[in-house]
Amino acid sequence: MEPEVRASSALTCRLLDPEFVEVGASGRRWTYDETVAALPDMEGAAKDGPRYEPSEMTGVALAPGLVHLTYTTVIDGQRARRSSLWRRNDDDDTWRMYYHQATPVPPGTT
């Protein structure tokens, strides 16, 4: 969520699994290549722009090498509930996001 990572394709590639898929808050399906190409120009990538503020982060191990992370974000006054799956790469023992989904939270919803 840090602007420095969002603005850098090299840093983004280290955090996303090569089989990454996202269903964005808009409902659009994003692939790994589409995400890496678009992320530097998306909201939250500018150092002097709005930043994602995460809260309510919870993780659950689903299986060895697979974690489900849920959390809420706010950026520029817009809330979203987020869910992602992270899997461990056995080759270099790093964790990478395999799947992500964002759901907008309407104003006034608790």
Residue, then its C-alpha position, 0 to 999 in steps of 0.5 A: m500500500e506504500p506509494e513507493v511500492r505502488a509506483s515501482s514495477a520492480l517492487t510490485c513484482r516481488l510482492l505479486d505471485p506470477e499467477f496473481v488475479e484481482v477482482g477490483a472494487s469496480g468489478r474488473r478482473w485484473t491479471y498480473d501483467e495488467t496490475v504491474a503495468a497500471l499500478p504506478d498510475m493508480e490512486g495511492a502511488a503518488k508520494d504527495g497524493p492520498r494514501y491507503e489507510p489500512s485497519e482491522m487486519t486479520g490473517v488466517a492460515l488456511a493450509p501450509g504456505l497459504v494465508h487469507l488476509t482481510y482488512t479495511t482501507v480508506i483512501d480519499g474518504q472511500r472505504a473498501r473491505r479487502s480480502s487477499l490470499w498470500r502463498r509462500n514461494d518455496d524456491d526463495d521462501t517469500w510470500r506473494m499475493y496470489y489473489h485479491q478482491a476489494t468491495p466498496v463500503p457505501p457511506g454510512t455503513t458500519 
